[in-house]
């Protein structure tokens, strides 16, 4: 698959998706959102791929926000449709992907860029990263899940402060808040992400996909996450990965999961 705004690379069990609009600081426009959906769908459908890393090109920005020129003249219904379509096509899609997604935040992650990073399962930031939701300074609110995922990650009070002040926080603050899992020097960002990916790839991909579903269930209205966990736990006993994992443990050897 050829992409105009992305670089899509595969190395063994690892897929790397790089947003490649450096002159626009990798800002999200309609075409890029569609291409990201297509790239993630392709990676998730590839049985050989066990982890996806998402990053931005260059050293300045992961994603500096949405391309405001595309919606500056929208009316109410158009704005609602933009958010609804974008959430379904990309942000919710990534969050519920069965393949783990690591966001390697290599600079500015603002507005839709931070919302994109928050949709990933794990976030790593370079030490020059700056994160924020500046929408209220434009007379807007976050529209791609920011008002929901940010409080889940950093708590209600800090989320309110970030949204209301439209201020950026640095990588160390993001780590303190729990917004990112790790902070590293820029030149070590991708290698650090790859190390985490390698640890994930040692484990059962089938079990990881089930765990993603169970964790996400706990944040959905009207869904009992504990019941989802129980069902997933029980279903695990019927998998070949469970048989291999327990056999390897008892035989004191490294497992070779057939589902990977």
C-alpha positions as CSV (number, residue, x, y, z in Angstrom):
1,X,0.0,0.0,0.0
2,X,1.4,3.4,-1.0
3,X,0.9,6.5,1.2
4,X,1.3,10.1,0.5
5,X,1.5,11.4,4.1
6,X,2.9,8.4,5.9
7,X,6.0,6.1,5.9
8,X,5.0,2.5,6.6
9,X,7.8,0.1,7.4
10,X,7.9,-3.5,8.6
11,X,10.8,-5.2,10.3
12,X,10.0,-8.8,11.2
13,X,7.1,-8.6,13.8
14,X,7.3,-4.8,14.2
15,X,5.5,-2.2,12.1
16,X,6.5,1.5,12.3
17,X,4.1,4.1,11.0
18,X,5.6,7.6,10.6
19,X,3.5,10.6,9.9
20,X,5.4,12.4,7.2
21,X,4.2,16.0,6.8
22,X,7.3,17.8,8.2
23,X,6.5,21.2,6.6
24,X,3.1,21.1,8.4
25,X,4.7,19.8,11.6
26,X,2.8,16.5,10.8
27,X,-0.6,18.2,11.3
28,X,-3.6,15.9,10.8
29,X,-5.8,16.6,7.8
30,X,-8.5,14.4,6.3
31,X,-6.2,12.5,4.0
32,X,-3.7,11.8,6.8
33,X,-6.4,10.5,9.1
34,X,-7.7,8.2,6.4
35,X,-4.2,7.0,5.6
36,X,-3.5,6.3,9.3
37,X,-6.7,4.2,9.5
38,X,-5.6,2.2,6.4
39,X,-2.1,1.7,7.7
40,X,-3.3,0.6,11.2
41,X,-5.9,-1.7,9.6
42,X,-3.2,-3.3,7.3
43,X,-0.8,-3.8,10.3
44,X,-3.5,-5.3,12.5
45,X,-4.6,-7.7,9.7
46,X,-1.0,-8.9,9.2
47,X,-0.7,-12.0,11.4
48,X,3.1,-11.6,11.5
49,X,3.0,-8.1,13.1
50,X,2.9,-8.1,16.9
51,X,3.5,-4.4,17.8
52,X,3.0,-1.1,16.0
53,X,5.1,2.0,16.8
54,X,3.6,5.4,15.7
55,X,5.8,8.5,15.5
56,X,6.3,11.7,13.5
57,X,9.0,12.6,11.0
58,X,11.7,15.1,11.9
59,X,12.7,16.3,15.4
60,X,10.2,19.0,16.0
61,X,6.8,17.4,16.1
62,X,4.9,14.1,16.6
63,X,1.7,15.8,15.5
64,X,1.4,19.6,16.1
65,X,-2.4,19.4,15.9
66,X,-5.2,19.3,13.3
67,X,-5.1,21.2,10.1
68,X,-7.3,24.1,11.1
69,X,-7.6,25.4,7.5
70,X,-9.8,22.4,6.7
71,X,-12.6,23.3,9.2
72,X,-12.3,27.0,10.0
73,X,-15.5,27.8,8.1
74,X,-17.5,24.8,9.3
75,X,-21.0,25.1,10.8
76,X,-22.3,23.2,13.9
77,X,-23.4,20.0,12.0
78,X,-20.2,19.9,10.0
79,X,-18.1,20.2,13.2
80,X,-20.0,17.4,14.9
81,X,-19.7,15.1,11.9
82,X,-15.9,15.9,11.7
83,X,-15.4,14.7,15.3
84,X,-17.7,11.7,15.0
85,X,-16.2,10.4,11.8
86,X,-12.6,11.1,13.0
87,X,-13.1,9.3,16.4
88,X,-14.6,6.2,14.7
89,X,-12.2,6.1,11.8
90,X,-8.9,6.6,13.8
91,X,-8.9,7.4,17.5
92,X,-11.3,4.8,18.8
93,X,-10.1,2.4,16.1
94,X,-6.5,2.6,17.5
95,X,-7.6,2.3,21.1
96,X,-9.5,-0.9,20.4
97,X,-6.9,-2.4,18.0
98,X,-5.9,-6.0,19.0
99,X,-2.3,-5.2,18.1
100,X,-0.4,-3.1,20.8
101,X,0.4,0.5,19.7
102,X,3.3,2.4,21.1
103,X,3.3,6.2,20.5
104,X,6.9,7.5,20.3
105,X,6.3,11.3,20.9
106,X,9.2,13.0,19.2
107,X,8.3,16.7,19.8
108,X,5.1,18.7,19.8
109,X,1.9,16.7,20.5
110,X,-0.8,19.3,20.5
111,X,-4.6,19.1,20.1
112,X,-5.3,16.2,17.7
113,X,-1.7,15.1,18.1
114,X,-2.0,14.5,21.8
115,X,-5.4,12.9,21.3
116,X,-3.7,10.5,18.8
117,X,-1.0,9.7,21.3
118,X,-3.6,9.1,24.0
119,X,-5.4,6.6,21.8
120,X,-2.3,4.5,21.8
121,X,-1.8,1.8,24.5
122,X,1.7,3.0,25.6
123,X,3.3,6.5,25.3
124,X,7.1,7.3,25.3
125,X,8.3,10.9,24.9
126,X,11.6,12.5,23.9
127,X,12.9,15.0,26.4
128,X,12.1,17.9,24.0
129,X,8.4,16.9,23.7
130,X,5.7,19.4,24.6
131,X,2.1,18.3,25.0
132,X,-1.2,20.1,25.3
133,X,-4.8,20.6,24.2
134,X,-5.0,24.2,23.0
135,X,-8.5,24.0,21.6
136,X,-10.1,26.5,24.1
137,X,-7.8,29.2,22.8
138,X,-9.5,28.7,19.4
139,X,-13.0,28.8,20.8
140,X,-13.3,25.0,20.6
141,X,-13.1,22.0,22.9
142,X,-11.1,18.8,22.0
143,X,-13.1,16.8,19.5
144,X,-11.1,13.6,19.1
145,X,-11.6,12.1,22.6
146,X,-9.4,14.5,24.5
147,X,-12.0,15.4,27.2
148,X,-12.4,11.7,27.9
149,X,-9.0,10.1,27.6
150,X,-7.0,12.9,29.3
151,X,-8.9,12.6,32.6
152,X,-8.6,8.9,32.5
153,X,-4.8,9.2,32.3
154,X,-4.0,12.3,34.5
155,X,-7.1,12.8,36.6
156,X,-9.9,15.2,36.4
157,X,-8.3,18.2,38.0
158,X,-5.1,18.2,35.9
159,X,-7.2,17.5,32.8
160,X,-9.4,20.5,33.6
161,X,-6.3,22.7,34.1
162,X,-4.7,21.6,30.8
163,X,-7.9,22.1,28.8
164,X,-9.0,25.4,30.4
165,X,-5.6,27.1,30.3
166,X,-4.7,25.6,26.9
167,X,-1.2,25.3,28.2
168,X,1.6,23.0,27.2
169,X,3.4,20.7,29.6
170,X,6.9,19.3,29.1
171,X,8.0,15.7,29.0
172,X,8.9,15.6,32.7
173,X,5.6,17.0,33.7
174,X,3.8,14.5,31.4
175,X,5.8,11.7,33.1
176,X,4.8,13.0,36.6
177,X,1.2,13.2,35.5
178,X,1.1,9.7,34.2
179,X,0.4,10.9,30.7
180,X,3.5,9.1,29.3
181,X,5.2,5.9,30.5
182,X,8.8,6.9,29.8
183,X,10.9,9.9,28.9
184,X,14.2,9.5,26.9
185,X,16.7,11.5,24.9
186,X,15.5,12.2,21.4
187,X,18.2,10.1,19.8
188,X,17.2,7.1,22.0
189,X,13.4,7.4,21.5
190,X,12.9,4.8,18.8
191,X,15.4,2.3,20.3
192,X,13.6,2.6,23.6
193,X,10.2,2.0,21.9
194,X,11.7,-1.0,20.1
195,X,13.0,-2.4,23.4
196,X,9.5,-2.3,24.9
197,X,8.1,-3.8,21.7
198,X,10.6,-6.7,22.0
199,X,9.4,-7.4,25.5
200,X,5.8,-7.4,24.3
201,X,6.7,-9.8,21.4
202,X,8.0,-12.3,24.0
203,X,4.5,-12.8,25.2
204,X,1.3,-14.3,23.8
205,X,-0.2,-12.1,21.2
206,X,-3.6,-13.8,21.7
207,X,-3.5,-13.0,25.4
208,X,-2.4,-9.4,24.8
209,X,-5.3,-8.8,22.4
210,X,-7.7,-10.2,25.1
211,X,-6.1,-8.0,27.8
212,X,-6.5,-4.9,25.6
213,X,-10.2,-5.7,25.2
214,X,-10.6,-6.3,29.0
215,X,-8.8,-3.1,30.0
216,X,-10.8,-0.9,27.6
217,X,-14.1,-2.5,28.8
218,X,-13.5,-0.9,32.2
219,X,-13.7,2.6,30.7
220,X,-16.9,2.0,28.7
221,X,-20.3,3.2,30.1
222,X,-22.7,0.3,30.8
223,X,-20.0,-2.4,30.5
224,X,-18.8,-4.4,33.4
225,X,-15.1,-4.7,33.0
226,X,-14.8,-7.4,35.6
227,X,-17.2,-9.6,33.6
228,X,-15.2,-8.9,30.5
229,X,-12.0,-10.0,32.3
230,X,-13.6,-13.2,33.6
231,X,-14.9,-14.1,30.1
232,X,-11.5,-13.4,28.6
233,X,-9.7,-15.3,31.3
234,X,-11.9,-18.3,30.8
235,X,-11.5,-18.2,27.0
236,X,-7.7,-18.1,27.4
237,X,-7.8,-21.7,28.7
238,X,-9.1,-22.9,25.3
239,X,-6.1,-21.4,23.3
240,X,-3.0,-23.1,22.0
241,X,-1.0,-20.2,23.5
242,X,-2.2,-21.2,27.0
243,X,-1.1,-24.8,26.5
244,X,2.3,-23.7,25.2
245,X,2.8,-21.1,27.9
246,X,2.0,-23.4,30.8
247,X,4.0,-26.3,29.3
248,X,7.0,-24.0,28.8
249,X,6.8,-22.8,32.4
250,X,6.6,-26.3,33.8
251,X,9.4,-27.5,31.6
252,X,11.5,-24.4,32.4
253,X,12.0,-23.2,28.9
254,X,11.1,-20.2,26.8
255,X,7.6,-20.4,25.2
256,X,7.1,-20.4,21.5
257,X,3.6,-19.1,21.2
258,X,1.8,-20.5,18.1
259,X,-0.4,-17.4,17.9
260,X,2.6,-15.1,17.4
